[in-house]
Amino acid sequence: MSETQLRRLATEPLGPNYIPSLQQTTPQILWIGCSDDNFKECTMLNILDDELLVLTNIGNMIIDGDLSCDITIEHAVVDLQVKHILVCGHYGCRIVKATARDGLKGPWLSKLNALHLAHEDINQLPVSERDRAFVELNILDQMHSLRRLPQVANAIALGRLRIHEIVYDPETEKAYRLSEGQQNP
């Protein structure tokens, strides 16, 4: 593997007005996050509770055939016409790690195993860096799944929807935007 392939993605700190609040009582953002995260989305984004529709699940994953996820995304994009979708993972996630995923079953386990197989070179990183890098790869994988959904692709093509990849670091209590085309050394 080349050294470049083993680098982690570049991150930029998420500013307090990353998505400016419209001070309205209808959702403008769909937040797809992990069920074991430990932070308040509205506080991180500095927006009103009513401006956010939140979907949390195991590992912030978008799985084909997950009825709850499918219906929530369709409702947000088609009915509410949200302007932004944020997929947010977090470092230290007990579900999304590059090694054993005890207790995880079905399509969630299959999807993470497939992602790990596609990026086996990640095992050459030190354990803490490996797990952080795998969290980032999972976020990007979920972004790709999201972009393949017809209603999302259509809204993006019409210019009325933007999607964002965010990672939260509980050690620093800060969120970062991932830069898919760039990598950190």
N, C-alpha and C positions, 0 to 999 in steps of 0.2 A: 504494500500500500504506500502511496505517496504521503509525505508529511502533510500536505495540504488537506488530504481527505481525513486526517485525524484531528484537525483543528475544530474547535467549537465555533458555533455561529456567533457573529457579531451581535452585540446588544446595545441599545440606546436607552438611557433612563426615560421612563414615561413621565412627562411633565404633568402638573396638576390640572391643566386644561387641554390635555391631549385631544379629547373630543369636547368642545365647549358645550356647557349646559345651555339648553334652549329655554330652561325654566318653564317647562310645560308638563302637563299631566298625562301625556301619552308616551309610550316607549319609543325611543329613537335608537336604542341599542339592544341587541340580543347578546347576552353574555353566556358563553358555553364554558363552564368551569368544572373542576374536579370536586367530587363529593367529599373528599377528605382535606380540602383546603381549609384555612383557618383565618380568613380575612373578609372584610366587608367591601364588596365591589363598588358601591356608591361612594364610599369614603375615598377609595383609591382613585376614582375618576373625578371626584368632586362634582357630582351631579345629584339631582333629586332622585329619590327612590322610584318615583313614577316614570322616570325616563328610561328605566332599565327593566328588561324581561330576562330572567335568569333561568338557565337550564344547567343543572349539575348532574353529573353521572360519574361512573367509574372511569377515572383517567381522562376526563374531558374528551371522551371518544365519540366519534360519529360512526356508527355501525349500520351497515345496510340492514334494513328490516327492523330496526329499533323503533317501535311505534311511537313511544314518547318523544324521542329525539326528532323523528320525521314530522310528527304533527306540530311540535313546538316551532321547528324551523319554518315549516310551511305557514303557520299562523303569523309568525313574526314577519316573514318576507312578503307574503301575499296579502294577508288581511291588515296587519298593522303598518306595513311598508316601512320597517325600520331602515335607518340610513347606514347603520354599522352592525357588523357581527364581530365580536371579539372571541377568539379561542384562547383561553388562558390556562396554562399548566403551571406547576410550581415545583421548584427544586425540593428534593427530599420526599417526593411523592412515594408512598409505600406501594402503590399499584404499578406505577410506571417506573421501573428500574431495569437496568440492563441485565440483571440476574434473576434468580428464582422469583416467581410471582405466586406465592403460596395462596391457595384458596380460589384463585381466579379461574373461571371456567368459560366454556363456550366461545362465542365470537370475539369477546374481549381478549381472551388469552391467545386465540389464533391470530388476531390482528397484531398484537404485541410481539408474538413469536416470529411472524413474517417480517415485521419491521426489523427485529434484531438480526434475523438471517440476512436481510438485505444490507445490513451495516455491521457485519461481523468484525470489521477492523476496529470498531469501537472498543473491543476487548483489550486492545493494546494500551489504552489510556489508564492512568491510576483510577482506582475504584470511585472516588468522589467525583472526579472529572467525567468518568464514564457514565455515571448515573445522571449527572447534570446534562451531559450531551444527549443522552437518550431521552430525557424529558423534552429537550428542544426538538429532537427528531420526531417525537410523537406529536408535538404541537404542529409541526410542518405537515406531517402525514394527515392529521385531522383537517388542516387547511385544504389540502388537496382533495380529500373526501368531500368537504363542504363545497368546493368549487365545481365538483361533478354533479351536484344536485341541480336538476333542471330549473327550478324556481330561483335558485341562487345565481346560476349562470345567466339566466335571463335578466335578472335585476342588475347584475354587474354590467352586462352588455348595454342595458338601457341607461347606465350611468347613475342609477339611484341607490346603489349599495356598494359599500366598501367593507372589506374584511381585513382583520388585523390579527397578528400573532403576538401574543403577550406571554411572558413568563414572570412569575412572582418569586422573589427570593425572600423566604421567611427570616433568614439571618440578618438581612439589611432592612427588611420590611419595605422593599421597593419593588416596583414592577418595571419591566423592561420590554421594549418592542424588539422582536427578533428581526434581523435583516437576513433574509433567505439567501441573497446572492453574495453575502460577505461572510468571512470567517475570522475568528480571533486566533491568534497564534497560541 
